C-alpha cells in the first residue's frame, strides 16, 4: 500500500518529509530506551497538535529519523522547531537524570537538522529497508547482506528514507 493523496478544500496532493535530528555534541543518548520512548511520545503528541501524520520514527545511537506526512500547512523549519522543542522540554522535565551525564546546559538538540521531501513508496519496501539498513548505526552490515540489499531492492536504495520504522 502506498501513501494516499490528501484532499483539502482547494487542493489535492501529498507532502512527505524525512527529518533527522541530532542531539547536541552528537552524544549517544538514544542508547537509553526511556529516552527513545519519551521522544516518540513527544513526537506523536506534537504531530497530532500540528495536524500532521507521524508515519515512522527510528533511532541510531546519536540521532533520530522521522517520516512525517500530510504536512502541507507547515514549513519544514516550523515542523523541526516544534518537534525538537517539545521533545527537548519533555526530556529535560521527565528524564533529566538520564541525559545530564551526556549533555549540559539547556540544549538537547543540535541547532541544525536534515530534511528531504520524499515521494510515494510502499509500506513493504520501507519495512524491508528498515530491517536491513538501520542496523548499520548499531553494527556493521556484512558485504553479502549489502549485495543482497542492492540486488533485491535497487529502487529502495535511491528513493527511500534511511532508518525508519513504521508506527502502529
N, C-alpha and C positions, 0 to 999 in steps of 0.2 A: 504494500500500500504506500503510495506517495503522499506528499503533503497536499492538502486541499486549498483551493483558492479561497481567499477571504473576501466576502462581499460587504461593502459599505453602502451608504445611501447614494453615493455618486461614483463609486469605483469598484473594481474587481481586480484582485492580484494577490501576490504573496510577497512577504518581506521576511526572510530568514537570515539570521546572523550567527556567526561563530564568534564568540568572545573569549579571550583568555586574559586572566588576571594573575598577577604575581605578587606575593607578599613582599613587603619591604625587605631589602637586603637579600632577597631570594632565599629566605630561610625555609627549611623543610618542615613547616608547621603542619602540613597535611598528613604526616605520618600518624598523627593523633586522630582516631576515629571520631571522637567527640567534636573536634574542631570541624571535621568534614561534615558531620551531621548538622551542626549548628549553621554552617554556611548554606547547606542545601535548604534547610528550613527557612532561612532568611531570604534566599533567592526565590523560593516558591511564593512566600508572602509578598515580596516586593513585586514579582511578576504579576500576581493577582491584582494588587493595587494599581498597577500600571495598565492592566488590561492586555497584557501580552502573554504568550504561551511559553513556558519553560519546558522545552522538549527533553533536554538532557543536560546532565552535569557529570563531569568526571574530573578526577584529581591525579596529578603527578605529585611527588613528594613536596615540590615547591612551586606549584602553580595549579590553576583550575581552568577547565574549559566549560563553557556554557553554550548551548544551542537554543536560541530564542527565536520564536516565530510570531507572526501577526503583530509586528512592531511598526506598523505603518504610521502611527501617530506620534512617534518619538524619534528624536535624533539618536544617533549612536552614542554621542557624548552624554546625553541625558540618561540613556539606559545604563551606561557604565557608571556614571556618577551615583545614580540611585541604588544600583545593585551593590556596588562596592561600599558605599556609605552605610547602608542599612546593615550589611553583614559585618562590617568593622565595628559598628556600635554594639551589635548583638554579642560579638566575640569578646569585646572589651568588658561588657557588662556581665556576661554569664561565664566566661571561661578565661578570665584574666590570668589565673594561676597556670593555665595550660600553655599560654603563649608568652608570658613575661620573660621566660629564660631565653627565648629566641628573638624577641623583639623588644624594643624600648621606645619610650616616647609615646605619643598618641597615635601615630600612624600604624595601620595594619597592612594596607596595600601599598605597593609602589605607585608612583604618580601616573604611570602610563598604563596602556593596555593594548592588546592586539584585537583587531576586528577584521572580519571578512564577510561579505554578503555571500550567501550560499543558496544555490538554486535547489530545485526539487531532487529528491533521491528517495530510495525506499527504506523502510524500517529494517528490512532484512540485510540490505547492504551495509547500513550503518552499524547494526549489531555485529555482523561478522567482522567488520573492520575494527570495531572497538575491542572485541575479544582478542584480536591478534596484534593490534598496533599499540594500544595504550600501555601494554605491558612493557614497552621499551623504556618507559620512565622508571620502572621498578627493576627491570632486569634486561639484559641484552637479548635480542631476538637472534636465534641462530641462523646461519646462512640458508639452510634448507627451508626453514619456515618463511624467510624473507622471499625466496624464489617462488614458493607456493603462493604467497600473498600476491606477488606481482603477476604470476601467470593466471591465477584464478579470478582476480578482480582488477584488471588494469584500469578500468574506468573509475573505480573507487579511489585508487591511489591519487589520481589527479583531481577528483571532484568532491571528495568527502572530507568532512571535518576530522581532524586528528584528535583522537582521545575523548570520545563522549559516550555516555551510556544512557539508554532511554529510561525515563522516569515512569513509574507505574501510576 
